[in-house]
Amino acid sequence: MADDRSDRVPSVVTNPEDFQAVLEKLNKIDEKIEFVNSEVAQRIGKKVGRDIGILYGAVAGIIMFLLYVLFLAPMLGI
């Protein structure tokens, strides 16, 4: 007999106005959550972009230094 009760879907009768009010509140909460998630993702993207920029700058500097040491310095006799 207990198995029969677990298979049924519970049903509740509510006032449509109350139901709409709850849905509006849930929609506002959902919008706030999406906004916060997008702000967090944007901050993470800025940090990753900064790190990649630092890496590219270091690699470019090393390449310029090596080109100077290997090609330009011997020509100038330094």
ChimeraX attribute file (.defattr): number of C-alpha atoms within 10 A of each C-alpha:
attribute: neighborCount
match mode: 1-to-1
recipient: residues
	/A:1	5
	/A:2	6
	/A:3	7
	/A:4	7
	/A:5	9
	/A:6	9
	/A:7	8
	/A:8	8
	/A:9	7
	/A:10	7
	/A:11	6
	/A:12	5
	/A:13	6
	/A:14	8
	/A:15	7
	/A:16	9
	/A:17	9
	/A:18	10
	/A:19	12
	/A:20	11
	/A:21	11
	/A:22	12
	/A:23	12
	/A:24	12
	/A:25	12
	/A:26	12
	/A:27	12
	/A:28	12
	/A:29	12
	/A:30	12
	/A:31	12
	/A:32	12
	/A:33	12
	/A:34	12
	/A:35	12
	/A:36	12
	/A:37	11
	/A:38	12
	/A:39	12
	/A:40	12
	/A:41	12
	/A:42	12
	/A:43	11
	/A:44	12
	/A:45	12
	/A:46	12
	/A:47	12
	/A:48	12
	/A:49	12
	/A:50	12
	/A:51	12
	/A:52	12
	/A:53	12
	/A:54	12
	/A:55	12
	/A:56	12
	/A:57	12
	/A:58	12
	/A:59	12
	/A:60	12
	/A:61	12
	/A:62	12
	/A:63	12
	/A:64	12
	/A:65	12
	/A:66	12
	/A:67	12
	/A:68	13
	/A:69	13
	/A:70	11
	/A:71	10
	/A:72	13
	/A:73	11
	/A:74	10
	/A:75	10
	/A:76	7
	/A:77	6
	/A:78	7
